[in-house]
Amino acid sequence: SYDIQKGETRTAAFLDGVNPNGRIPVLQIGDDYLPESGAACLYLADGSPLIPHDRFDRADMLHWMFWEQYNHEPNVATLR
Ligand SMILES: N[C@@H](CCC(=O)N[C@@H](CS)C(=O)NCC(=O)O)C(=O)O
């Protein structure tokens, strides 16, 4: 884990090796690192019933994921 209050996601090691964007969460999959919470959700839910088969429902899932990133996350989730 990384303590963002101590700047642990802004070290050269983190920026070079984990996420050049300097932010968490980052999902580690073996030797690979996957930044962005939406990408992690998609990776973990892929192939499960959480991803709708229906074309519209799948796009509607993305509608809420994009809404979360554009409206909720910058205004509420990262506010400090
Ligand atoms: N769009 C990214 C946002 C990630 C983000 O903003 N993470 C914040 C914590 S909630 C962070 O790592 N802040 C540390 C910093 O900016 O130094 C996601 O959804 O994963």
PDB file of the backbone (N, CA, C, O) and the ligand in Angstrom, with CONECT records:
HET    LIG  A 101      20
ATOM      1  N   SER A   1       0.837  -1.191   0.000  1.00  0.00           N
ATOM      2  CA  SER A   1       0.000   0.000   0.000  1.00  0.00           C
ATOM      3  C   SER A   1       0.877   1.248   0.000  1.00  0.00           C
ATOM      4  O   SER A   1       2.050   1.202   0.371  1.00  0.00           O
ATOM      5  N   TYR A   2       0.291   2.350  -0.420  1.00  0.00           N
ATOM      6  CA  TYR A   2       1.010   3.615  -0.522  1.00  0.00           C
ATOM      7  C   TYR A   2       0.240   4.693   0.236  1.00  0.00           C
ATOM      8  O   TYR A   2      -0.981   4.794   0.114  1.00  0.00           O
ATOM      9  N   ASP A   3       0.959   5.497   1.018  1.00  0.00           N
ATOM     10  CA  ASP A   3       0.344   6.582   1.782  1.00  0.00           C
ATOM     11  C   ASP A   3       0.453   7.872   0.966  1.00  0.00           C
ATOM     12  O   ASP A   3       1.529   8.460   0.852  1.00  0.00           O
ATOM     13  N   ILE A   4      -0.696   8.305   0.393  1.00  0.00           N
ATOM     14  CA  ILE A   4      -0.649   9.500  -0.450  1.00  0.00           C
ATOM     15  C   ILE A   4      -0.389  10.754   0.379  1.00  0.00           C
ATOM     16  O   ILE A   4       0.113  11.753  -0.136  1.00  0.00           O
ATOM     17  N   GLN A   5      -0.732  10.695   1.664  1.00  0.00           N
ATOM     18  CA  GLN A   5      -0.484  11.870   2.529  1.00  0.00           C
ATOM     19  C   GLN A   5       1.015  12.093   2.717  1.00  0.00           C
ATOM     20  O   GLN A   5       1.456  13.200   3.025  1.00  0.00           O
ATOM     21  N   LYS A   6       1.785  11.032   2.530  1.00  0.00           N
ATOM     22  CA  LYS A   6       3.242  11.144   2.672  1.00  0.00           C
ATOM     23  C   LYS A   6       3.930  11.259   1.308  1.00  0.00           C
ATOM     24  O   LYS A   6       5.157  11.216   1.221  1.00  0.00           O
ATOM     25  N   GLY A   7       3.131  11.404   0.242  1.00  0.00           N
ATOM     26  CA  GLY A   7       3.708  11.574  -1.086  1.00  0.00           C
ATOM     27  C   GLY A   7       4.301  10.298  -1.661  1.00  0.00           C
ATOM     28  O   GLY A   7       5.154  10.347  -2.548  1.00  0.00           O
ATOM     29  N   GLU A   8       3.845   9.142  -1.150  1.00  0.00           N
ATOM     30  CA  GLU A   8       4.469   7.894  -1.594  1.00  0.00           C
ATOM     31  C   GLU A   8       4.126   7.514  -3.036  1.00  0.00           C
ATOM     32  O   GLU A   8       4.759   6.630  -3.613  1.00  0.00           O
ATOM     33  N   THR A   9       3.118   8.186  -3.621  1.00  0.00           N
ATOM     34  CA  THR A   9       2.810   7.917  -5.033  1.00  0.00           C
ATOM     35  C   THR A   9       3.505   8.916  -5.944  1.00  0.00           C
ATOM     36  O   THR A   9       3.277   8.920  -7.154  1.00  0.00           O
ATOM     37  N   ARG A  10       4.343   9.753  -5.375  1.00  0.00           N
ATOM     38  CA  ARG A  10       5.039  10.745  -6.195  1.00  0.00           C
ATOM     39  C   ARG A  10       6.555  10.533  -6.187  1.00  0.00           C
ATOM     40  O   ARG A  10       7.314  11.397  -6.627  1.00  0.00           O
ATOM     41  N   THR A  11       6.979   9.389  -5.688  1.00  0.00           N
ATOM     42  CA  THR A  11       8.413   9.085  -5.709  1.00  0.00           C
ATOM     43  C   THR A  11       8.809   8.650  -7.117  1.00  0.00           C
ATOM     44  O   THR A  11       7.964   8.238  -7.912  1.00  0.00           O
ATOM     45  N   ALA A  12      10.098   8.747  -7.413  1.00  0.00           N
ATOM     46  CA  ALA A  12      10.591   8.328  -8.730  1.00  0.00           C
ATOM     47  C   ALA A  12      10.281   6.853  -8.972  1.00  0.00           C
ATOM     48  O   ALA A  12       9.923   6.465 -10.084  1.00  0.00           O
ATOM     49  N   ALA A  13      10.417   6.036  -7.933  1.00  0.00           N
ATOM     50  CA  ALA A  13      10.168   4.594  -8.095  1.00  0.00           C
ATOM     51  C   ALA A  13       8.716   4.332  -8.469  1.00  0.00           C
ATOM     52  O   ALA A  13       8.432   3.496  -9.327  1.00  0.00           O
ATOM     53  N   PHE A  14       7.788   5.053  -7.821  1.00  0.00           N
ATOM     54  CA  PHE A  14       6.371   4.851  -8.129  1.00  0.00           C
ATOM     55  C   PHE A  14       6.057   5.365  -9.532  1.00  0.00           C
ATOM     56  O   PHE A  14       5.385   4.688 -10.310  1.00  0.00           O
ATOM     57  N   LEU A  15       6.543   6.560  -9.849  1.00  0.00           N
ATOM     58  CA  LEU A  15       6.247   7.165 -11.162  1.00  0.00           C
ATOM     59  C   LEU A  15       6.864   6.350 -12.292  1.00  0.00           C
ATOM     60  O   LEU A  15       6.248   6.185 -13.346  1.00  0.00           O
ATOM     61  N   ASP A  16       8.061   5.846 -12.083  1.00  0.00           N
ATOM     62  CA  ASP A  16       8.743   5.077 -13.133  1.00  0.00           C
ATOM     63  C   ASP A  16       8.206   3.651 -13.253  1.00  0.00           C
ATOM     64  O   ASP A  16       8.105   3.110 -14.354  1.00  0.00           O
ATOM     65  N   GLY A  17       7.860   3.044 -12.108  1.00  0.00           N
ATOM     66  CA  GLY A  17       7.567   1.615 -12.129  1.00  0.00           C
ATOM     67  C   GLY A  17       6.112   1.230 -11.988  1.00  0.00           C
ATOM     68  O   GLY A  17       5.729   0.119 -12.354  1.00  0.00           O
ATOM     69  N   VAL A  18       5.278   2.145 -11.452  1.00  0.00           N
ATOM     70  CA  VAL A  18       3.893   1.751 -11.153  1.00  0.00           C
ATOM     71  C   VAL A  18       2.894   2.586 -11.958  1.00  0.00           C
ATOM     72  O   VAL A  18       2.132   2.041 -12.757  1.00  0.00           O
ATOM     73  N   ASN A  19       2.895   3.900 -11.750  1.00  0.00           N
ATOM     74  CA  ASN A  19       1.944   4.759 -12.460  1.00  0.00           C
ATOM     75  C   ASN A  19       2.552   6.141 -12.672  1.00  0.00           C
ATOM     76  O   ASN A  19       2.717   6.903 -11.719  1.00  0.00           O
ATOM     77  N   PRO A  20       2.884   6.466 -13.923  1.00  0.00           N
ATOM     78  CA  PRO A  20       3.472   7.775 -14.201  1.00  0.00           C
ATOM     79  C   PRO A  20       2.539   8.935 -13.862  1.00  0.00           C
ATOM     80  O   PRO A  20       2.969  10.087 -13.800  1.00  0.00           O
ATOM     81  N   ASN A  21       1.247   8.622 -13.641  1.00  0.00           N
ATOM     82  CA  ASN A  21       0.280   9.657 -13.270  1.00  0.00           C
ATOM     83  C   ASN A  21       0.306   9.936 -11.765  1.00  0.00           C
ATOM     84  O   ASN A  21      -0.348  10.868 -11.296  1.00  0.00           O
ATOM     85  N   GLY A  22       1.059   9.134 -11.011  1.00  0.00           N
ATOM     86  CA  GLY A  22       1.255   9.420  -9.586  1.00  0.00           C
ATOM     87  C   GLY A  22       0.035   9.222  -8.718  1.00  0.00           C
ATOM     88  O   GLY A  22      -0.104   9.878  -7.686  1.00  0.00           O
ATOM     89  N   ARG A  23      -0.844   8.337  -9.115  1.00  0.00           N
ATOM     90  CA  ARG A  23      -2.079   8.172  -8.335  1.00  0.00           C
ATOM     91  C   ARG A  23      -2.408   6.704  -8.094  1.00  0.00           C
ATOM     92  O   ARG A  23      -1.985   5.807  -8.824  1.00  0.00           O
ATOM     93  N   ILE A  24      -3.184   6.508  -7.035  1.00  0.00           N
ATOM     94  CA  ILE A  24      -3.749   5.198  -6.746  1.00  0.00           C
ATOM     95  C   ILE A  24      -5.273   5.312  -6.891  1.00  0.00           C
ATOM     96  O   ILE A  24      -5.792   6.427  -6.830  1.00  0.00           O
ATOM     97  N   PRO A  25      -5.998   4.233  -7.078  1.00  0.00           N
ATOM     98  CA  PRO A  25      -5.565   2.837  -7.038  1.00  0.00           C
ATOM     99  C   PRO A  25      -4.848   2.406  -8.315  1.00  0.00           C
ATOM    100  O   PRO A  25      -5.049   2.960  -9.396  1.00  0.00           O
ATOM    101  N   VAL A  26      -4.007   1.396  -8.139  1.00  0.00           N
ATOM    102  CA  VAL A  26      -3.350   0.706  -9.253  1.00  0.00           C
ATOM    103  C   VAL A  26      -3.492  -0.793  -8.978  1.00  0.00           C
ATOM    104  O   VAL A  26      -3.088  -1.278  -7.921  1.00  0.00           O
ATOM    105  N   LEU A  27      -4.057  -1.507  -9.920  1.00  0.00           N
ATOM    106  CA  LEU A  27      -4.214  -2.956  -9.767  1.00  0.00           C
ATOM    107  C   LEU A  27      -2.960  -3.649 -10.284  1.00  0.00           C
ATOM    108  O   LEU A  27      -2.566  -3.461 -11.435  1.00  0.00           O
ATOM    109  N   GLN A  28      -2.336  -4.453  -9.423  1.00  0.00           N
ATOM    110  CA  GLN A  28      -1.163  -5.223  -9.862  1.00  0.00           C
ATOM    111  C   GLN A  28      -1.608  -6.599 -10.309  1.00  0.00           C
ATOM    112  O   GLN A  28      -2.263  -7.329  -9.565  1.00  0.00           O
ATOM    113  N   ILE A  29      -1.244  -6.945 -11.541  1.00  0.00           N
ATOM    114  CA  ILE A  29      -1.588  -8.247 -12.116  1.00  0.00           C
ATOM    115  C   ILE A  29      -0.275  -8.885 -12.521  1.00  0.00           C
ATOM    116  O   ILE A  29       0.264  -8.590 -13.588  1.00  0.00           O
ATOM    117  N   GLY A  30       0.238  -9.757 -11.674  1.00  0.00           N
ATOM    118  CA  GLY A  30       1.564 -10.307 -11.923  1.00  0.00           C
ATOM    119  C   GLY A  30       2.585  -9.185 -11.896  1.00  0.00           C
ATOM    120  O   GLY A  30       2.702  -8.459 -10.909  1.00  0.00           O
ATOM    121  N   ASP A  31       3.321  -9.050 -12.989  1.00  0.00           N
ATOM    122  CA  ASP A  31       4.319  -7.989 -13.078  1.00  0.00           C
ATOM    123  C   ASP A  31       3.759  -6.719 -13.717  1.00  0.00           C
ATOM    124  O   ASP A  31       4.476  -5.732 -13.884  1.00  0.00           O
ATOM    125  N   ASP A  32       2.480  -6.750 -14.070  1.00  0.00           N
ATOM    126  CA  ASP A  32       1.871  -5.606 -14.745  1.00  0.00           C
ATOM    127  C   ASP A  32       1.103  -4.737 -13.751  1.00  0.00           C
ATOM    128  O   ASP A  32       0.584  -5.226 -12.748  1.00  0.00           O
ATOM    129  N   TYR A  33       1.043  -3.431 -14.054  1.00  0.00           N
ATOM    130  CA  TYR A  33       0.307  -2.487 -13.232  1.00  0.00           C
ATOM    131  C   TYR A  33      -0.765  -1.819 -14.072  1.00  0.00           C
ATOM    132  O   TYR A  33      -0.505  -1.347 -15.179  1.00  0.00           O
ATOM    133  N   LEU A  34      -1.984  -1.786 -13.526  1.00  0.00           N
ATOM    134  CA  LEU A  34      -3.114  -1.207 -14.253  1.00  0.00           C
ATOM    135  C   LEU A  34      -3.689  -0.046 -13.438  1.00  0.00           C
ATOM    136  O   LEU A  34      -4.439  -0.272 -12.488  1.00  0.00           O
ATOM    137  N   PRO A  35      -3.343   1.206 -13.802  1.00  0.00           N
ATOM    138  CA  PRO A  35      -3.927   2.361 -13.119  1.00  0.00           C
ATOM    139  C   PRO A  35      -5.361   2.600 -13.576  1.00  0.00           C
ATOM    140  O   PRO A  35      -5.835   2.010 -14.547  1.00  0.00           O
ATOM    141  N   GLU A  36      -6.025   3.471 -12.855  1.00  0.00           N
ATOM    142  CA  GLU A  36      -7.404   3.910 -13.110  1.00  0.00           C
ATOM    143  C   GLU A  36      -8.409   2.887 -12.571  1.00  0.00           C
ATOM    144  O   GLU A  36      -8.435   1.725 -12.977  1.00  0.00           O
ATOM    145  N   SER A  37      -9.227   3.369 -11.645  1.00  0.00           N
ATOM    146  CA  SER A  37     -10.187   2.496 -10.965  1.00  0.00           C
ATOM    147  C   SER A  37     -11.160   1.840 -11.944  1.00  0.00           C
ATOM    148  O   SER A  37     -11.534   0.682 -11.763  1.00  0.00           O
ATOM    149  N   GLY A  38     -11.578   2.585 -12.993  1.00  0.00           N
ATOM    150  CA  GLY A  38     -12.507   2.011 -13.954  1.00  0.00           C
ATOM    151  C   GLY A  38     -11.901   0.850 -14.722  1.00  0.00           C
ATOM    152  O   GLY A  38     -12.573  -0.140 -15.011  1.00  0.00           O
ATOM    153  N   ALA A  39     -10.619   0.984 -15.048  1.00  0.00           N
ATOM    154  CA  ALA A  39      -9.930  -0.106 -15.746  1.00  0.00           C
ATOM    155  C   ALA A  39      -9.812  -1.326 -14.837  1.00  0.00           C
ATOM    156  O   ALA A  39      -9.971  -2.460 -15.288  1.00  0.00           O
ATOM    157  N   ALA A  40      -9.534  -1.088 -13.557  1.00  0.00           N
ATOM    158  CA  ALA A  40      -9.441  -2.206 -12.599  1.00  0.00           C
ATOM    159  C   ALA A  40     -10.796  -2.897 -12.463  1.00  0.00           C
ATOM    160  O   ALA A  40     -10.873  -4.125 -12.443  1.00  0.00           O
ATOM    161  N   CYS A  41     -11.874  -2.095 -12.367  1.00  0.00           N
ATOM    162  CA  CYS A  41     -13.215  -2.694 -12.250  1.00  0.00           C
ATOM    163  C   CYS A  41     -13.510  -3.572 -13.464  1.00  0.00           C
ATOM    164  O   CYS A  41     -14.018  -4.685 -13.328  1.00  0.00           O
ATOM    165  N   LEU A  42     -13.186  -3.061 -14.650  1.00  0.00           N
ATOM    166  CA  LEU A  42     -13.462  -3.818 -15.868  1.00  0.00           C
ATOM    167  C   LEU A  42     -12.632  -5.102 -15.902  1.00  0.00           C
ATOM    168  O   LEU A  42     -13.136  -6.158 -16.285  1.00  0.00           O
ATOM    169  N   TYR A  43     -11.381  -5.013 -15.509  1.00  0.00           N
ATOM    170  CA  TYR A  43     -10.518  -6.201 -15.502  1.00  0.00           C
ATOM    171  C   TYR A  43     -11.087  -7.258 -14.555  1.00  0.00           C
ATOM    172  O   TYR A  43     -11.179  -8.434 -14.907  1.00  0.00           O
ATOM    173  N   LEU A  44     -11.469  -6.823 -13.343  1.00  0.00           N
ATOM    174  CA  LEU A  44     -11.932  -7.775 -12.323  1.00  0.00           C
ATOM    175  C   LEU A  44     -13.308  -8.353 -12.658  1.00  0.00           C
ATOM    176  O   LEU A  44     -13.598  -9.507 -12.342  1.00  0.00           O
ATOM    177  N   ALA A  45     -14.157  -7.534 -13.305  1.00  0.00           N
ATOM    178  CA  ALA A  45     -15.528  -7.992 -13.586  1.00  0.00           C
ATOM    179  C   ALA A  45     -15.655  -8.696 -14.926  1.00  0.00           C
ATOM    180  O   ALA A  45     -16.687  -9.299 -15.218  1.00  0.00           O
ATOM    181  N   ASP A  46     -14.611  -8.622 -15.743  1.00  0.00           N
ATOM    182  CA  ASP A  46     -14.676  -9.197 -17.084  1.00  0.00           C
ATOM    183  C   ASP A  46     -15.067 -10.669 -17.023  1.00  0.00           C
ATOM    184  O   ASP A  46     -14.476 -11.449 -16.276  1.00  0.00           O
ATOM    185  N   GLY A  47     -16.065 -11.037 -17.815  1.00  0.00           N
ATOM    186  CA  GLY A  47     -16.510 -12.432 -17.856  1.00  0.00           C
ATOM    187  C   GLY A  47     -17.506 -12.788 -16.768  1.00  0.00           C
ATOM    188  O   GLY A  47     -17.985 -13.921 -16.721  1.00  0.00           O
ATOM    189  N   SER A  48     -17.827 -11.840 -15.889  1.00  0.00           N
ATOM    190  CA  SER A  48     -18.792 -12.110 -14.824  1.00  0.00           C
ATOM    191  C   SER A  48     -20.139 -11.477 -15.179  1.00  0.00           C
ATOM    192  O   SER A  48     -20.216 -10.685 -16.118  1.00  0.00           O
ATOM    193  N   PRO A  49     -21.203 -11.816 -14.439  1.00  0.00           N
ATOM    194  CA  PRO A  49     -22.511 -11.208 -14.701  1.00  0.00           C
ATOM    195  C   PRO A  49     -22.540  -9.709 -14.421  1.00  0.00           C
ATOM    196  O   PRO A  49     -23.516  -9.046 -14.772  1.00  0.00           O
ATOM    197  N   LEU A  50     -21.506  -9.159 -13.804  1.00  0.00           N
ATOM    198  CA  LEU A  50     -21.484  -7.719 -13.548  1.00  0.00           C
ATOM    199  C   LEU A  50     -21.361  -6.906 -14.833  1.00  0.00           C
ATOM    200  O   LEU A  50     -21.717  -5.728 -14.858  1.00  0.00           O
ATOM    201  N   ILE A  51     -20.856  -7.530 -15.906  1.00  0.00           N
ATOM    202  CA  ILE A  51     -20.779  -6.853 -17.201  1.00  0.00           C
ATOM    203  C   ILE A  51     -21.975  -7.315 -18.037  1.00  0.00           C
ATOM    204  O   ILE A  51     -22.053  -8.480 -18.425  1.00  0.00           O
ATOM    205  N   PRO A  52     -22.915  -6.389 -18.314  1.00  0.00           N
ATOM    206  CA  PRO A  52     -24.118  -6.807 -19.047  1.00  0.00           C
ATOM    207  C   PRO A  52     -23.800  -7.316 -20.455  1.00  0.00           C
ATOM    208  O   PRO A  52     -22.900  -6.814 -21.128  1.00  0.00           O
ATOM    209  N   HIS A  53     -24.564  -8.328 -20.879  1.00  0.00           N
ATOM    210  CA  HIS A  53     -24.427  -8.810 -22.251  1.00  0.00           C
ATOM    211  C   HIS A  53     -25.144  -7.885 -23.231  1.00  0.00           C
ATOM    212  O   HIS A  53     -24.708  -7.687 -24.365  1.00  0.00           O
ATOM    213  N   ASP A  54     -26.251  -7.329 -22.759  1.00  0.00           N
ATOM    214  CA  ASP A  54     -27.057  -6.476 -23.626  1.00  0.00           C
ATOM    215  C   ASP A  54     -26.261  -5.233 -24.038  1.00  0.00           C
ATOM    216  O   ASP A  54     -25.621  -4.585 -23.210  1.00  0.00           O
ATOM    217  N   ARG A  55     -26.316  -4.921 -25.323  1.00  0.00           N
ATOM    218  CA  ARG A  55     -25.511  -3.821 -25.868  1.00  0.00           C
ATOM    219  C   ARG A  55     -25.810  -2.488 -25.176  1.00  0.00           C
ATOM    220  O   ARG A  55     -24.898  -1.750 -24.801  1.00  0.00           O
ATOM    221  N   PHE A  56     -27.131  -2.188 -25.013  1.00  0.00           N
ATOM    222  CA  PHE A  56     -27.486  -0.928 -24.367  1.00  0.00           C
ATOM    223  C   PHE A  56     -27.068  -0.925 -22.903  1.00  0.00           C
ATOM    224  O   PHE A  56     -26.508   0.056 -22.415  1.00  0.00           O
ATOM    225  N   ASP A  57     -27.339  -2.017 -22.207  1.00  0.00           N
ATOM    226  CA  ASP A  57     -26.998  -2.072 -20.779  1.00  0.00           C
ATOM    227  C   ASP A  57     -25.490  -1.943 -20.560  1.00  0.00           C
ATOM    228  O   ASP A  57     -25.050  -1.329 -19.588  1.00  0.00           O
ATOM    229  N   ARG A  58     -24.703  -2.523 -21.466  1.00  0.00           N
ATOM    230  CA  ARG A  58     -23.238  -2.421 -21.344  1.00  0.00           C
ATOM    231  C   ARG A  58     -22.793  -0.969 -21.543  1.00  0.00           C
ATOM    232  O   ARG A  58     -21.931  -0.470 -20.819  1.00  0.00           O
ATOM    233  N   ALA A  59     -23.385  -0.305 -22.524  1.00  0.00           N
ATOM    234  CA  ALA A  59     -23.061   1.107 -22.736  1.00  0.00           C
ATOM    235  C   ALA A  59     -23.542   1.950 -21.560  1.00  0.00           C
ATOM    236  O   ALA A  59     -22.895   2.928 -21.186  1.00  0.00           O
ATOM    237  N   ASP A  60     -24.682   1.569 -20.976  1.00  0.00           N
ATOM    238  CA  ASP A  60     -25.200   2.311 -19.819  1.00  0.00           C
ATOM    239  C   ASP A  60     -24.278   2.137 -18.609  1.00  0.00           C
ATOM    240  O   ASP A  60     -24.121   3.062 -17.812  1.00  0.00           O
ATOM    241  N   MET A  61     -23.676   0.971 -18.471  1.00  0.00           N
ATOM    242  CA  MET A  61     -22.674   0.770 -17.424  1.00  0.00           C
ATOM    243  C   MET A  61     -21.529   1.769 -17.610  1.00  0.00           C
ATOM    244  O   MET A  61     -21.076   2.399 -16.655  1.00  0.00           O
ATOM    245  N   LEU A  62     -21.065   1.903 -18.876  1.00  0.00           N
ATOM    246  CA  LEU A  62     -19.988   2.853 -19.156  1.00  0.00           C
ATOM    247  C   LEU A  62     -20.451   4.284 -18.927  1.00  0.00           C
ATOM    248  O   LEU A  62     -19.677   5.129 -18.477  1.00  0.00           O
ATOM    249  N   HIS A  63     -21.719   4.554 -19.239  1.00  0.00           N
ATOM    250  CA  HIS A  63     -22.275   5.883 -18.979  1.00  0.00           C
ATOM    251  C   HIS A  63     -22.022   6.265 -17.530  1.00  0.00           C
ATOM    252  O   HIS A  63     -21.551   7.370 -17.261  1.00  0.00           O
ATOM    253  N   TRP A  64     -22.328   5.366 -16.583  1.00  0.00           N
ATOM    254  CA  TRP A  64     -22.146   5.691 -15.166  1.00  0.00           C
ATOM    255  C   TRP A  64     -20.673   5.706 -14.767  1.00  0.00           C
ATOM    256  O   TRP A  64     -20.274   6.477 -13.894  1.00  0.00           O
ATOM    257  N   MET A  65     -19.872   4.863 -15.397  1.00  0.00           N
ATOM    258  CA  MET A  65     -18.436   4.888 -15.079  1.00  0.00           C
ATOM    259  C   MET A  65     -17.800   6.190 -15.565  1.00  0.00           C
ATOM    260  O   MET A  65     -16.975   6.777 -14.865  1.00  0.00           O
ATOM    261  N   PHE A  66     -18.177   6.638 -16.748  1.00  0.00           N
ATOM    262  CA  PHE A  66     -17.647   7.913 -17.239  1.00  0.00           C
ATOM    263  C   PHE A  66     -18.178   9.075 -16.404  1.00  0.00           C
ATOM    264  O   PHE A  66     -17.444  10.015 -16.100  1.00  0.00           O
ATOM    265  N   TRP A  67     -19.458   9.005 -16.035  1.00  0.00           N
ATOM    266  CA  TRP A  67     -20.036  10.054 -15.178  1.00  0.00           C
ATOM    267  C   TRP A  67     -19.266  10.138 -13.865  1.00  0.00           C
ATOM    268  O   TRP A  67     -18.951  11.224 -13.379  1.00  0.00           O
ATOM    269  N   GLU A  68     -18.975   8.987 -13.311  1.00  0.00           N
ATOM    270  CA  GLU A  68     -18.248   8.974 -12.029  1.00  0.00           C
ATOM    271  C   GLU A  68     -16.893   9.653 -12.172  1.00  0.00           C
ATOM    272  O   GLU A  68     -16.485  10.424 -11.303  1.00  0.00           O
ATOM    273  N   GLN A  69     -16.191   9.365 -13.277  1.00  0.00           N
ATOM    274  CA  GLN A  69     -14.866   9.948 -13.448  1.00  0.00           C
ATOM    275  C   GLN A  69     -14.925  11.449 -13.701  1.00  0.00           C
ATOM    276  O   GLN A  69     -14.074  12.197 -13.219  1.00  0.00           O
ATOM    277  N   TYR A  70     -15.933  11.891 -14.461  1.00  0.00           N
ATOM    278  CA  TYR A  70     -15.973  13.307 -14.860  1.00  0.00           C
ATOM    279  C   TYR A  70     -16.628  14.189 -13.799  1.00  0.00           C
ATOM    280  O   TYR A  70     -16.203  15.324 -13.584  1.00  0.00           O
ATOM    281  N   ASN A  71     -17.659  13.668 -13.139  1.00  0.00           N
ATOM    282  CA  ASN A  71     -18.430  14.510 -12.224  1.00  0.00           C
ATOM    283  C   ASN A  71     -18.169  14.217 -10.748  1.00  0.00           C
ATOM    284  O   ASN A  71     -17.955  15.137  -9.959  1.00  0.00           O
ATOM    285  N   HIS A  72     -18.186  12.972 -10.385  1.00  0.00           N
ATOM    286  CA  HIS A  72     -18.058  12.628  -8.961  1.00  0.00           C
ATOM    287  C   HIS A  72     -16.611  12.659  -8.496  1.00  0.00           C
ATOM    288  O   HIS A  72     -16.282  13.308  -7.503  1.00  0.00           O
ATOM    289  N   GLU A  73     -15.762  11.963  -9.208  1.00  0.00           N
ATOM    290  CA  GLU A  73     -14.402  11.743  -8.725  1.00  0.00           C
ATOM    291  C   GLU A  73     -13.616  13.043  -8.522  1.00  0.00           C
ATOM    292  O   GLU A  73     -13.017  13.213  -7.460  1.00  0.00           O
ATOM    293  N   PRO A  74     -13.592  13.971  -9.490  1.00  0.00           N
ATOM    294  CA  PRO A  74     -12.780  15.173  -9.265  1.00  0.00           C
ATOM    295  C   PRO A  74     -13.373  16.135  -8.246  1.00  0.00           C
ATOM    296  O   PRO A  74     -12.647  16.923  -7.639  1.00  0.00           O
ATOM    297  N   ASN A  75     -14.707  16.076  -8.052  1.00  0.00           N
ATOM    298  CA  ASN A  75     -15.356  17.040  -7.165  1.00  0.00           C
ATOM    299  C   ASN A  75     -15.562  16.533  -5.755  1.00  0.00           C
ATOM    300  O   ASN A  75     -15.649  17.323  -4.815  1.00  0.00           O
ATOM    301  N   VAL A  76     -15.639  15.218  -5.595  1.00  0.00           N
ATOM    302  CA  VAL A  76     -15.938  14.653  -4.286  1.00  0.00           C
ATOM    303  C   VAL A  76     -14.830  13.710  -3.829  1.00  0.00           C
ATOM    304  O   VAL A  76     -14.287  13.861  -2.735  1.00  0.00           O
ATOM    305  N   ALA A  77     -14.500  12.738  -4.674  1.00  0.00           N
ATOM    306  CA  ALA A  77     -13.620  11.667  -4.226  1.00  0.00           C
ATOM    307  C   ALA A  77     -12.209  12.157  -3.920  1.00  0.00           C
ATOM    308  O   ALA A  77     -11.585  11.666  -2.979  1.00  0.00           O
ATOM    309  N   THR A  78     -11.689  13.114  -4.692  1.00  0.00           N
ATOM    310  CA  THR A  78     -10.303  13.531  -4.465  1.00  0.00           C
ATOM    311  C   THR A  78     -10.219  14.839  -3.689  1.00  0.00           C
ATOM    312  O   THR A  78      -9.125  15.362  -3.473  1.00  0.00           O
ATOM    313  N   LEU A  79     -11.370  15.376  -3.265  1.00  0.00           N
ATOM    314  CA  LEU A  79     -11.357  16.639  -2.541  1.00  0.00           C
ATOM    315  C   LEU A  79     -10.661  16.465  -1.198  1.00  0.00           C
ATOM    316  O   LEU A  79     -11.029  15.598  -0.404  1.00  0.00           O
ATOM    317  N   ARG A  80      -9.684  17.270  -0.958  1.00  0.00           N
ATOM    318  CA  ARG A  80      -9.016  17.240   0.343  1.00  0.00           C
ATOM    319  C   ARG A  80      -8.380  18.596   0.587  1.00  0.00           C
ATOM    320  O   ARG A  80      -7.757  18.807   1.628  1.00  0.00           O
TER     321      ARG A  80
HETATM  322  N1  LIG A 101      -9.113   8.692 -12.199  1.00  0.00           N
HETATM  323  C1  LIG A 101      -8.356   8.021 -11.166  1.00  0.00           C
HETATM  324  C2  LIG A 101      -8.176   8.981  -9.996  1.00  0.00           C
HETATM  325  C3  LIG A 101      -7.210   8.460  -8.963  1.00  0.00           C
HETATM  326  C4  LIG A 101      -6.962   9.493  -7.868  1.00  0.00           C
HETATM  327  O1  LIG A 101      -7.230  10.694  -8.026  1.00  0.00           O
HETATM  328  N2  LIG A 101      -6.425   9.004  -6.747  1.00  0.00           N
HETATM  329  C5  LIG A 101      -6.085   9.876  -5.635  1.00  0.00           C
HETATM  330  C6  LIG A 101      -6.649   9.321  -4.342  1.00  0.00           C
HETATM  331  S1  LIG A 101      -8.394   9.174  -4.410  1.00  0.00           S
HETATM  332  C7  LIG A 101      -4.573   9.935  -5.476  1.00  0.00           C
HETATM  333  O2  LIG A 101      -3.892   8.981  -5.761  1.00  0.00           O
HETATM  334  N3  LIG A 101      -4.035  11.053  -4.999  1.00  0.00           N
HETATM  335  C8  LIG A 101      -2.642  11.160  -4.676  1.00  0.00           C
HETATM  336  C9  LIG A 101      -1.966  12.287  -5.349  1.00  0.00           C
HETATM  337  O3  LIG A 101      -2.610  12.957  -6.181  1.00  0.00           O
HETATM  338  O4  LIG A 101      -0.794  12.503  -5.024  1.00  0.00           O
HETATM  339  C10 LIG A 101      -9.059   6.735 -10.756  1.00  0.00           C
HETATM  340  O5  LIG A 101     -10.289   6.658 -10.840  1.00  0.00           O
HETATM  341  O6  LIG A 101      -8.372   5.780 -10.374  1.00  0.00           O
CONECT  322  323
CONECT  323  322  324  339
CONECT  324  323  325
CONECT  325  324  326
CONECT  326  325  327  328
CONECT  327  326
CONECT  328  326  329
CONECT  329  328  330  332
CONECT  330  329  331
CONECT  331  330
CONECT  332  329  333  334
CONECT  333  332
CONECT  334  332  335
CONECT  335  334  336
CONECT  336  335  337  338
CONECT  337  336
CONECT  338  336
CONECT  339  323  340  341
CONECT  340  339
CONECT  341  339
END
